[in-house]
């Protein structure tokens, strides 16, 4: 579910490094919101990252 339906931004993987330099795996998830938007002229719910919302790539439905 952590995937933007507009730009395709999804989960990335990285490494946590503690103070004692123990390295563990971690995930970076995008900030995804469920919004009501116009898709092909019809309003429906889509999962969109906040970067796409902020840059007006999504037409919000009222």
Predicted model as a PDB file, atoms N, CA, C, CB and O in Angstrom, pLDDT in the B-factor column:
MODEL        1                                                                  
ATOM      1  N   UNK A   1       0.809  -1.188   0.000  1.00 72.00           N  
ATOM      2  CA  UNK A   1       0.000   0.000   0.000  1.00 72.00           C  
ATOM      3  C   UNK A   1       0.857   1.259   0.000  1.00 72.00           C  
ATOM      4  CB  UNK A   1      -0.923  -0.005   1.186  1.00 72.00           C  
ATOM      5  O   UNK A   1       0.389   2.303  -0.453  1.00 72.00           O  
ATOM      6  N   UNK A   2       2.064   1.202   0.479  1.00 89.00           N  
ATOM      7  CA  UNK A   2       2.916   2.391   0.556  1.00 89.00           C  
ATOM      8  C   UNK A   2       3.509   2.700  -0.810  1.00 89.00           C  
ATOM      9  CB  UNK A   2       4.040   2.193   1.596  1.00 89.00           C  
ATOM     10  O   UNK A   2       4.724   2.647  -0.999  1.00 89.00           O  
ATOM     11  N   UNK A   3       2.628   3.028  -1.771  1.00 95.00           N  
ATOM     12  CA  UNK A   3       3.071   3.353  -3.120  1.00 95.00           C  
ATOM     13  C   UNK A   3       2.156   4.416  -3.709  1.00 95.00           C  
ATOM     14  CB  UNK A   3       3.094   2.091  -4.015  1.00 95.00           C  
ATOM     15  O   UNK A   3       0.932   4.297  -3.656  1.00 95.00           O  
ATOM     16  N   UNK A   4       2.760   5.451  -4.269  1.00 96.00           N  
ATOM     17  CA  UNK A   4       2.002   6.533  -4.896  1.00 96.00           C  
ATOM     18  C   UNK A   4       1.494   6.056  -6.252  1.00 96.00           C  
ATOM     19  CB  UNK A   4       2.876   7.818  -5.051  1.00 96.00           C  
ATOM     20  O   UNK A   4       2.253   5.499  -7.046  1.00 96.00           O  
ATOM     21  N   UNK A   5       0.201   6.276  -6.515  1.00 95.00           N  
ATOM     22  CA  UNK A   5      -0.374   5.854  -7.781  1.00 95.00           C  
ATOM     23  C   UNK A   5      -0.143   6.873  -8.888  1.00 95.00           C  
ATOM     24  CB  UNK A   5      -1.849   5.605  -7.617  1.00 95.00           C  
ATOM     25  O   UNK A   5      -0.498   6.618 -10.039  1.00 95.00           O  
ATOM     26  N   UNK A   6       0.446   8.024  -8.564  1.00 94.00           N  
ATOM     27  CA  UNK A   6       0.732   9.041  -9.573  1.00 94.00           C  
ATOM     28  C   UNK A   6       2.171   8.924 -10.068  1.00 94.00           C  
ATOM     29  CB  UNK A   6       0.480  10.446  -9.006  1.00 94.00           C  
ATOM     30  O   UNK A   6       2.405   8.771 -11.267  1.00 94.00           O  
ATOM     31  N   UNK A   7       3.130   8.995  -9.153  1.00 95.00           N  
ATOM     32  CA  UNK A   7       4.542   8.989  -9.546  1.00 95.00           C  
ATOM     33  C   UNK A   7       5.209   7.636  -9.358  1.00 95.00           C  
ATOM     34  CB  UNK A   7       5.294  10.024  -8.760  1.00 95.00           C  
ATOM     35  O   UNK A   7       6.307   7.421  -9.871  1.00 95.00           O  
ATOM     36  N   UNK A   8       4.570   6.710  -8.631  1.00 95.00           N  
ATOM     37  CA  UNK A   8       5.140   5.390  -8.440  1.00 95.00           C  
ATOM     38  C   UNK A   8       6.161   5.292  -7.324  1.00 95.00           C  
ATOM     39  CB  UNK A   8       5.759   4.951  -9.688  1.00 95.00           C  
ATOM     40  O   UNK A   8       6.851   4.280  -7.200  1.00 95.00           O  
ATOM     41  N   UNK A   9       6.265   6.337  -6.509  1.00 96.00           N  
ATOM     42  CA  UNK A   9       7.220   6.301  -5.399  1.00 96.00           C  
ATOM     43  C   UNK A   9       6.815   5.215  -4.416  1.00 96.00           C  
ATOM     44  CB  UNK A   9       7.300   7.676  -4.687  1.00 96.00           C  
ATOM     45  O   UNK A   9       5.654   5.132  -4.015  1.00 96.00           O  
ATOM     46  N   UNK A  10       7.779   4.378  -4.027  1.00 96.00           N  
ATOM     47  CA  UNK A  10       7.486   3.263  -3.150  1.00 96.00           C  
ATOM     48  C   UNK A  10       8.492   3.151  -2.020  1.00 96.00           C  
ATOM     49  CB  UNK A  10       7.454   1.984  -3.936  1.00 96.00           C  
ATOM     50  O   UNK A  10       9.178   4.117  -1.687  1.00 96.00           O  
ATOM     51  N   UNK A  11       8.574   1.971  -1.436  1.00 96.00           N  
ATOM     52  CA  UNK A  11       9.436   1.724  -0.290  1.00 96.00           C  
ATOM     53  C   UNK A  11      10.883   1.632  -0.736  1.00 96.00           C  
ATOM     54  CB  UNK A  11       9.017   0.444   0.441  1.00 96.00           C  
ATOM     55  O   UNK A  11      11.185   0.979  -1.735  1.00 96.00           O  
ATOM     56  N   UNK A  12      11.795   2.289   0.005  1.00 96.00           N  
ATOM     57  CA  UNK A  12      13.231   2.168  -0.195  1.00 96.00           C  
ATOM     58  C   UNK A  12      13.841   1.508   1.020  1.00 96.00           C  
ATOM     59  CB  UNK A  12      13.880   3.543  -0.456  1.00 96.00           C  
ATOM     60  O   UNK A  12      13.264   1.541   2.107  1.00 96.00           O  
ATOM     61  N   UNK A  13      14.999   0.911   0.842  1.00 97.00           N  
ATOM     62  CA  UNK A  13      15.660   0.212   1.929  1.00 97.00           C  
ATOM     63  C   UNK A  13      16.993   0.864   2.244  1.00 97.00           C  
ATOM     64  CB  UNK A  13      15.855  -1.262   1.582  1.00 97.00           C  
ATOM     65  O   UNK A  13      17.680   1.378   1.361  1.00 97.00           O  
ATOM     66  N   UNK A  14      17.345   0.831   3.527  1.00 98.00           N  
ATOM     67  CA  UNK A  14      18.600   1.399   3.971  1.00 98.00           C  
ATOM     68  C   UNK A  14      19.107   0.668   5.193  1.00 98.00           C  
ATOM     69  CB  UNK A  14      18.445   2.881   4.265  1.00 98.00           C  
ATOM     70  O   UNK A  14      18.663  -0.438   5.501  1.00 98.00           O  
ATOM     71  N   UNK A  15      20.047   1.299   5.891  1.00 98.00           N  
ATOM     72  CA  UNK A  15      20.674   0.680   7.056  1.00 98.00           C  
ATOM     73  C   UNK A  15      20.680   1.666   8.208  1.00 98.00           C  
ATOM     74  CB  UNK A  15      22.113   0.213   6.732  1.00 98.00           C  
ATOM     75  O   UNK A  15      21.115   2.807   8.052  1.00 98.00           O  
ATOM     76  N   UNK A  16      20.188   1.221   9.388  1.00 98.00           N  
ATOM     77  CA  UNK A  16      20.344   1.977  10.624  1.00 98.00           C  
ATOM     78  C   UNK A  16      21.748   1.735  11.151  1.00 98.00           C  
ATOM     79  CB  UNK A  16      19.267   1.574  11.681  1.00 98.00           C  
ATOM     80  O   UNK A  16      22.237   0.606  11.136  1.00 98.00           O  
ATOM     81  N   UNK A  17      22.398   2.801  11.620  1.00 98.00           N  
ATOM     82  CA  UNK A  17      23.709   2.665  12.244  1.00 98.00           C  
ATOM     83  C   UNK A  17      23.596   3.241  13.639  1.00 98.00           C  
ATOM     84  CB  UNK A  17      24.833   3.384  11.413  1.00 98.00           C  
ATOM     85  O   UNK A  17      23.357   4.438  13.801  1.00 98.00           O  
ATOM     86  N   UNK A  18      23.768   2.389  14.665  1.00 98.00           N  
ATOM     87  CA  UNK A  18      23.626   2.832  16.047  1.00 98.00           C  
ATOM     88  C   UNK A  18      24.910   3.517  16.518  1.00 98.00           C  
ATOM     89  CB  UNK A  18      23.281   1.641  16.967  1.00 98.00           C  
ATOM     90  O   UNK A  18      25.888   3.607  15.775  1.00 98.00           O  
ATOM     91  N   UNK A  19      24.890   3.988  17.742  1.00 98.00           N  
ATOM     92  CA  UNK A  19      26.059   4.656  18.315  1.00 98.00           C  
ATOM     93  C   UNK A  19      27.241   3.692  18.423  1.00 98.00           C  
ATOM     94  CB  UNK A  19      25.719   5.234  19.699  1.00 98.00           C  
ATOM     95  O   UNK A  19      28.394   4.093  18.270  1.00 98.00           O  
ATOM     96  N   UNK A  20      26.944   2.422  18.687  1.00 98.00           N  
ATOM     97  CA  UNK A  20      28.012   1.425  18.756  1.00 98.00           C  
ATOM     98  C   UNK A  20      28.329   0.832  17.381  1.00 98.00           C  
ATOM     99  CB  UNK A  20      27.625   0.310  19.725  1.00 98.00           C  
ATOM    100  O   UNK A  20      29.051  -0.160  17.283  1.00 98.00           O  
ATOM    101  N   UNK A  21      27.795   1.430  16.335  1.00 97.00           N  
ATOM    102  CA  UNK A  21      28.044   1.086  14.930  1.00 97.00           C  
ATOM    103  C   UNK A  21      27.508  -0.307  14.568  1.00 97.00           C  
ATOM    104  CB  UNK A  21      29.543   1.151  14.637  1.00 97.00           C  
ATOM    105  O   UNK A  21      28.046  -0.971  13.682  1.00 97.00           O  
ATOM    106  N   UNK A  22      26.443  -0.746  15.259  1.00 98.00           N  
ATOM    107  CA  UNK A  22      25.743  -1.966  14.857  1.00 98.00           C  
ATOM    108  C   UNK A  22      24.801  -1.588  13.721  1.00 98.00           C  
ATOM    109  CB  UNK A  22      24.959  -2.620  16.068  1.00 98.00           C  
ATOM    110  O   UNK A  22      24.016  -0.647  13.841  1.00 98.00           O  
ATOM    111  N   UNK A  23      24.882  -2.321  12.625  1.00 98.00           N  
ATOM    112  CA  UNK A  23      24.109  -1.982  11.426  1.00 98.00           C  
ATOM    113  C   UNK A  23      22.918  -2.929  11.297  1.00 98.00           C  
ATOM    114  CB  UNK A  23      25.001  -2.050  10.153  1.00 98.00           C  
ATOM    115  O   UNK A  23      23.089  -4.148  11.292  1.00 98.00           O  
ATOM    116  N   UNK A  24      21.715  -2.371  11.192  1.00 98.00           N  
ATOM    117  CA  UNK A  24      20.502  -3.153  11.004  1.00 98.00           C  
ATOM    118  C   UNK A  24      19.735  -2.586   9.820  1.00 98.00           C  
ATOM    119  CB  UNK A  24      19.626  -3.151  12.288  1.00 98.00           C  
ATOM    120  O   UNK A  24      19.885  -1.414   9.473  1.00 98.00           O  
ATOM    121  N   UNK A  25      18.918  -3.420   9.207  1.00 98.00           N  
ATOM    122  CA  UNK A  25      18.147  -2.993   8.039  1.00 98.00           C  
ATOM    123  C   UNK A  25      16.960  -2.147   8.475  1.00 98.00           C  
ATOM    124  CB  UNK A  25      17.667  -4.211   7.225  1.00 98.00           C  
ATOM    125  O   UNK A  25      16.437  -2.312   9.577  1.00 98.00           O  
ATOM    126  N   UNK A  26      16.542  -1.242   7.602  1.00 97.00           N  
ATOM    127  CA  UNK A  26      15.362  -0.426   7.845  1.00 97.00           C  
ATOM    128  C   UNK A  26      14.699  -0.085   6.525  1.00 97.00           C  
ATOM    129  CB  UNK A  26      15.726   0.854   8.615  1.00 97.00           C  
ATOM    130  O   UNK A  26      15.291  -0.254   5.459  1.00 97.00           O  
ATOM    131  N   UNK A  27      13.462   0.399   6.602  1.00 96.00           N  
ATOM    132  CA  UNK A  27      12.735   0.792   5.400  1.00 96.00           C  
ATOM    133  C   UNK A  27      12.366   2.264   5.481  1.00 96.00           C  
ATOM    134  CB  UNK A  27      11.472  -0.074   5.211  1.00 96.00           C  
ATOM    135  O   UNK A  27      12.088   2.789   6.559  1.00 96.00           O  
ATOM    136  N   UNK A  28      12.366   2.914   4.340  1.00 96.00           N  
ATOM    137  CA  UNK A  28      11.897   4.286   4.207  1.00 96.00           C  
ATOM    138  C   UNK A  28      10.598   4.245   3.419  1.00 96.00           C  
ATOM    139  CB  UNK A  28      12.966   5.204   3.508  1.00 96.00           C  
ATOM    140  O   UNK A  28      10.599   3.873   2.245  1.00 96.00           O  
ATOM    141  N   UNK A  29       9.482   4.625   4.051  1.00 95.00           N  
ATOM    142  CA  UNK A  29       8.190   4.592   3.380  1.00 95.00           C  
ATOM    143  C   UNK A  29       7.788   6.012   2.987  1.00 95.00           C  
ATOM    144  CB  UNK A  29       7.110   3.945   4.289  1.00 95.00           C  
ATOM    145  O   UNK A  29       8.026   6.948   3.751  1.00 95.00           O  
ATOM    146  N   UNK A  30       7.183   6.193   1.807  1.00 96.00           N  
ATOM    147  CA  UNK A  30       6.741   7.528   1.408  1.00 96.00           C  
ATOM    148  C   UNK A  30       5.516   7.960   2.204  1.00 96.00           C  
ATOM    149  CB  UNK A  30       6.432   7.562  -0.090  1.00 96.00           C  
ATOM    150  O   UNK A  30       4.765   7.128   2.712  1.00 96.00           O  
ATOM    151  N   UNK A  31       5.330   9.253   2.304  1.00 96.00           N  
ATOM    152  CA  UNK A  31       4.196   9.824   3.021  1.00 96.00           C  
ATOM    153  C   UNK A  31       2.989   9.788   2.077  1.00 96.00           C  
ATOM    154  CB  UNK A  31       4.503  11.297   3.513  1.00 96.00           C  
ATOM    155  O   UNK A  31       2.783  10.705   1.282  1.00 96.00           O  
ATOM    156  N   UNK A  32       2.192   8.713   2.177  1.00 96.00           N  
ATOM    157  CA  UNK A  32       1.092   8.464   1.244  1.00 96.00           C  
ATOM    158  C   UNK A  32      -0.236   8.749   1.934  1.00 96.00           C  
ATOM    159  CB  UNK A  32       1.129   7.005   0.716  1.00 96.00           C  
ATOM    160  O   UNK A  32      -0.458   8.330   3.070  1.00 96.00           O  
ATOM    161  N   UNK A  33      -1.115   9.465   1.239  1.00 95.00           N  
ATOM    162  CA  UNK A  33      -2.444   9.800   1.744  1.00 95.00           C  
ATOM    163  C   UNK A  33      -3.501   9.248   0.807  1.00 95.00           C  
ATOM    164  CB  UNK A  33      -2.606  11.325   1.903  1.00 95.00           C  
ATOM    165  O   UNK A  33      -3.289   9.172  -0.403  1.00 95.00           O  
ATOM    166  N   UNK A  34      -4.642   8.861   1.366  1.00 96.00           N  
ATOM    167  CA  UNK A  34      -5.778   8.403   0.565  1.00 96.00           C  
ATOM    168  C   UNK A  34      -6.667   9.610   0.327  1.00 96.00           C  
ATOM    169  CB  UNK A  34      -6.569   7.233   1.276  1.00 96.00           C  
ATOM    170  O   UNK A  34      -7.283  10.121   1.262  1.00 96.00           O  
ATOM    171  N   UNK A  35      -6.739  10.067  -0.904  1.00 96.00           N  
ATOM    172  CA  UNK A  35      -7.505  11.268  -1.238  1.00 96.00           C  
ATOM    173  C   UNK A  35      -8.525  10.930  -2.312  1.00 96.00           C  
ATOM    174  CB  UNK A  35      -6.571  12.416  -1.711  1.00 96.00           C  
ATOM    175  O   UNK A  35      -8.387   9.954  -3.049  1.00 96.00           O  
ATOM    176  N   UNK A  36      -9.548  11.765  -2.378  1.00 96.00           N  
ATOM    177  CA  UNK A  36     -10.564  11.639  -3.423  1.00 96.00           C  
ATOM    178  C   UNK A  36     -10.140  12.559  -4.561  1.00 96.00           C  
ATOM    179  CB  UNK A  36     -12.013  12.003  -2.887  1.00 96.00           C  
ATOM    180  O   UNK A  36     -10.073  13.778  -4.398  1.00 96.00           O  
ATOM    181  N   UNK A  37      -9.857  11.965  -5.707  1.00 95.00           N  
ATOM    182  CA  UNK A  37      -9.344  12.731  -6.843  1.00 95.00           C  
ATOM    183  C   UNK A  37     -10.122  12.365  -8.100  1.00 95.00           C  
ATOM    184  CB  UNK A  37      -7.829  12.474  -7.045  1.00 95.00           C  
ATOM    185  O   UNK A  37     -10.809  11.344  -8.160  1.00 95.00           O  
ATOM    186  N   UNK A  38      -9.993  13.229  -9.103  1.00 93.00           N  
ATOM    187  CA  UNK A  38     -10.624  12.969 -10.393  1.00 93.00           C  
ATOM    188  C   UNK A  38      -9.692  12.131 -11.247  1.00 93.00           C  
ATOM    189  CB  UNK A  38     -10.986  14.287 -11.113  1.00 93.00           C  
ATOM    190  O   UNK A  38      -8.586  12.559 -11.574  1.00 93.00           O  
ATOM    191  N   UNK A  39     -10.144  10.925 -11.611  1.00 90.00           N  
ATOM    192  CA  UNK A  39      -9.388  10.045 -12.493  1.00 90.00           C  
ATOM    193  C   UNK A  39     -10.240   9.781 -13.713  1.00 90.00           C  
ATOM    194  CB  UNK A  39      -8.987   8.713 -11.780  1.00 90.00           C  
ATOM    195  O   UNK A  39     -11.290   9.146 -13.613  1.00 90.00           O  
ATOM    196  N   UNK A  40      -9.805  10.255 -14.853  1.00 91.00           N  
ATOM    197  CA  UNK A  40     -10.559  10.160 -16.117  1.00 91.00           C  
ATOM    198  C   UNK A  40     -11.943  10.785 -15.991  1.00 91.00           C  
ATOM    199  CB  UNK A  40     -10.693   8.693 -16.552  1.00 91.00           C  
ATOM    200  O   UNK A  40     -12.905  10.292 -16.580  1.00 91.00           O  
ATOM    201  N   UNK A  41     -12.044  11.874 -15.222  1.00 90.00           N  
ATOM    202  CA  UNK A  41     -13.297  12.607 -15.077  1.00 90.00           C  
ATOM    203  C   UNK A  41     -14.233  12.075 -14.014  1.00 90.00           C  
ATOM    204  CB  UNK A  41     -14.002  12.613 -16.357  1.00 90.00           C  
ATOM    205  O   UNK A  41     -15.268  12.689 -13.755  1.00 90.00           O  
ATOM    206  N   UNK A  42     -13.906  10.951 -13.385  1.00 94.00           N  
ATOM    207  CA  UNK A  42     -14.765  10.403 -12.340  1.00 94.00           C  
ATOM    208  C   UNK A  42     -14.033  10.449 -11.002  1.00 94.00           C  
ATOM    209  CB  UNK A  42     -15.194   8.952 -12.680  1.00 94.00           C  
ATOM    210  O   UNK A  42     -12.846  10.127 -10.936  1.00 94.00           O  
ATOM    211  N   UNK A  43     -14.726  10.846  -9.937  1.00 95.00           N  
ATOM    212  CA  UNK A  43     -14.069  10.883  -8.624  1.00 95.00           C  
ATOM    213  C   UNK A  43     -13.901   9.489  -8.043  1.00 95.00           C  
ATOM    214  CB  UNK A  43     -14.867  11.751  -7.656  1.00 95.00           C  
ATOM    215  O   UNK A  43     -14.835   8.688  -8.042  1.00 95.00           O  
ATOM    216  N   UNK A  44     -12.704   9.207  -7.549  1.00 95.00           N  
ATOM    217  CA  UNK A  44     -12.449   7.938  -6.880  1.00 95.00           C  
ATOM    218  C   UNK A  44     -11.303   8.138  -5.896  1.00 95.00           C  
ATOM    219  CB  UNK A  44     -12.118   6.807  -7.910  1.00 95.00           C  
ATOM    220  O   UNK A  44     -10.568   9.123  -5.974  1.00 95.00           O  
ATOM    221  N   UNK A  45     -11.160   7.196  -4.973  1.00 96.00           N  
ATOM    222  CA  UNK A  45     -10.116   7.274  -3.962  1.00 96.00           C  
ATOM    223  C   UNK A  45      -8.811   6.697  -4.522  1.00 96.00           C  
ATOM    224  CB  UNK A  45     -10.544   6.519  -2.675  1.00 96.00           C  
ATOM    225  O   UNK A  45      -8.788   5.597  -5.073  1.00 96.00           O  
ATOM    226  N   UNK A  46      -7.732   7.463  -4.369  1.00 95.00           N  
ATOM    227  CA  UNK A  46      -6.414   7.009  -4.802  1.00 95.00           C  
ATOM    228  C   UNK A  46      -5.412   7.283  -3.687  1.00 95.00           C  
ATOM    229  CB  UNK A  46      -5.983   7.712  -6.126  1.00 95.00           C  
ATOM    230  O   UNK A  46      -5.620   8.167  -2.856  1.00 95.00           O  
ATOM    231  N   UNK A  47      -4.330   6.521  -3.678  1.00 96.00           N  
ATOM    232  CA  UNK A  47      -3.240   6.738  -2.738  1.00 96.00           C  
ATOM    233  C   UNK A  47      -2.180   7.596  -3.427  1.00 96.00           C  
ATOM    234  CB  UNK A  47      -2.637   5.378  -2.241  1.00 96.00           C  
ATOM    235  O   UNK A  47      -1.612   7.206  -4.448  1.00 96.00           O  
ATOM    236  N   UNK A  48      -1.921   8.784  -2.843  1.00 96.00           N  
ATOM    237  CA  UNK A  48      -1.040   9.760  -3.463  1.00 96.00           C  
ATOM    238  C   UNK A  48      -0.044  10.239  -2.429  1.00 96.00           C  
ATOM    239  CB  UNK A  48      -1.840  10.945  -4.054  1.00 96.00           C  
ATOM    240  O   UNK A  48      -0.413  10.484  -1.280  1.00 96.00           O  
ATOM    241  N   UNK A  49       1.233  10.379  -2.824  1.00 96.00           N  
ATOM    242  CA  UNK A  49       2.233  10.905  -1.898  1.00 96.00           C  
ATOM    243  C   UNK A  49       2.044  12.415  -1.764  1.00 96.00           C  
ATOM    244  CB  UNK A  49       3.678  10.566  -2.383  1.00 96.00           C  
ATOM    245  O   UNK A  49       1.482  13.063  -2.647  1.00 96.00           O  
ATOM    246  N   UNK A  50       2.516  12.958  -0.662  1.00 95.00           N  
ATOM    247  CA  UNK A  50       2.310  14.377  -0.385  1.00 95.00           C  
ATOM    248  C   UNK A  50       3.112  15.263  -1.328  1.00 95.00           C  
ATOM    249  CB  UNK A  50       2.682  14.688   1.051  1.00 95.00           C  
ATOM    250  O   UNK A  50       2.762  16.429  -1.508  1.00 95.00           O  
ATOM    251  N   UNK A  51       4.164  14.753  -1.928  1.00 95.00           N  
ATOM    252  CA  UNK A  51       4.909  15.534  -2.914  1.00 95.00           C  
ATOM    253  C   UNK A  51       4.057  15.802  -4.148  1.00 95.00           C  
ATOM    254  CB  UNK A  51       6.200  14.806  -3.312  1.00 95.00           C  
ATOM    255  O   UNK A  51       4.096  16.904  -4.696  1.00 95.00           O  
ATOM    256  N   UNK A  52       3.286  14.807  -4.592  1.00 95.00           N  
ATOM    257  CA  UNK A  52       2.394  14.985  -5.738  1.00 95.00           C  
ATOM    258  C   UNK A  52       1.223  15.898  -5.385  1.00 95.00           C  
ATOM    259  CB  UNK A  52       1.873  13.628  -6.227  1.00 95.00           C  
ATOM    260  O   UNK A  52       0.777  16.681  -6.224  1.00 95.00           O  
ATOM    261  N   UNK A  53       0.721  15.807  -4.154  1.00 94.00           N  
ATOM    262  CA  UNK A  53      -0.350  16.703  -3.724  1.00 94.00           C  
ATOM    263  C   UNK A  53       0.119  18.146  -3.698  1.00 94.00           C  
ATOM    264  CB  UNK A  53      -0.864  16.298  -2.347  1.00 94.00           C  
ATOM    265  O   UNK A  53      -0.597  19.052  -4.123  1.00 94.00           O  
ATOM    266  N   UNK A  54       1.327  18.349  -3.197  1.00 95.00           N  
ATOM    267  CA  UNK A  54       1.856  19.705  -3.043  1.00 95.00           C  
ATOM    268  C   UNK A  54       2.188  20.339  -4.387  1.00 95.00           C  
ATOM    269  CB  UNK A  54       3.096  19.687  -2.164  1.00 95.00           C  
ATOM    270  O   UNK A  54       2.075  21.556  -4.536  1.00 95.00           O  
ATOM    271  N   UNK A  55       2.600  19.529  -5.375  1.00 95.00           N  
ATOM    272  CA  UNK A  55       2.989  20.069  -6.679  1.00 95.00           C  
ATOM    273  C   UNK A  55       1.835  20.072  -7.667  1.00 95.00           C  
ATOM    274  CB  UNK A  55       4.142  19.273  -7.249  1.00 95.00           C  
ATOM    275  O   UNK A  55       2.052  20.253  -8.865  1.00 95.00           O  
ATOM    276  N   UNK A  56       0.596  19.873  -7.182  1.00 93.00           N  
ATOM    277  CA  UNK A  56      -0.629  19.943  -7.999  1.00 93.00           C  
ATOM    278  C   UNK A  56      -0.620  18.969  -9.160  1.00 93.00           C  
ATOM    279  CB  UNK A  56      -0.819  21.343  -8.529  1.00 93.00           C  
ATOM    280  O   UNK A  56      -1.095  19.310 -10.243  1.00 93.00           O  
ATOM    281  N   UNK A  57      -0.094  17.765  -8.969  1.00 93.00           N  
ATOM    282  CA  UNK A  57      -0.187  16.729  -9.988  1.00 93.00           C  
ATOM    283  C   UNK A  57      -1.509  15.985  -9.900  1.00 93.00           C  
ATOM    284  CB  UNK A  57       0.969  15.752  -9.855  1.00 93.00           C  
ATOM    285  O   UNK A  57      -1.825  15.165 -10.763  1.00 93.00           O  
ATOM    286  N   UNK A  58      -2.299  16.277  -8.835  1.00 93.00           N  
ATOM    287  CA  UNK A  58      -3.564  15.601  -8.592  1.00 93.00           C  
ATOM    288  C   UNK A  58      -4.676  16.635  -8.578  1.00 93.00           C  
ATOM    289  CB  UNK A  58      -3.528  14.804  -7.261  1.00 93.00           C  
ATOM    290  O   UNK A  58      -4.546  17.681  -7.941  1.00 93.00           O  
ATOM    291  N   UNK A  59      -5.774  16.350  -9.278  1.00 93.00           N  
ATOM    292  CA  UNK A  59      -6.954  17.219  -9.246  1.00 93.00           C  
ATOM    293  C   UNK A  59      -7.893  16.652  -8.208  1.00 93.00           C  
ATOM    294  CB  UNK A  59      -7.652  17.323 -10.655  1.00 93.00           C  
ATOM    295  O   UNK A  59      -8.462  15.576  -8.393  1.00 93.00           O  
ATOM    296  N   UNK A  60      -8.059  17.380  -7.109  1.00 93.00           N  
ATOM    297  CA  UNK A  60      -8.899  16.902  -6.021  1.00 93.00           C  
ATOM    298  C   UNK A  60     -10.372  16.987  -6.395  1.00 93.00           C  
ATOM    299  CB  UNK A  60      -8.629  17.702  -4.749  1.00 93.00           C  
ATOM    300  O   UNK A  60     -10.792  17.948  -7.040  1.00 93.00           O  
ATOM    301  N   UNK A  61     -11.156  15.996  -5.997  1.00 90.00           N  
ATOM    302  CA  UNK A  61     -12.602  15.998  -6.188  1.00 90.00           C  
ATOM    303  C   UNK A  61     -13.258  16.501  -4.903  1.00 90.00           C  
ATOM    304  CB  UNK A  61     -13.127  14.571  -6.567  1.00 90.00           C  
ATOM    305  O   UNK A  61     -12.790  16.222  -3.799  1.00 90.00           O  
ATOM    306  N   UNK A  62     -14.320  17.229  -5.066  1.00 80.00           N  
ATOM    307  CA  UNK A  62     -15.003  17.795  -3.888  1.00 80.00           C  
ATOM    308  C   UNK A  62     -16.183  16.923  -3.502  1.00 80.00           C  
ATOM    309  CB  UNK A  62     -15.478  19.244  -4.163  1.00 80.00           C  
ATOM    310  O   UNK A  62     -16.886  17.227  -2.538  1.00 80.00           O  
TER     311      UNK A  62                                                      
ENDMDL                                                                          
END                                                                             
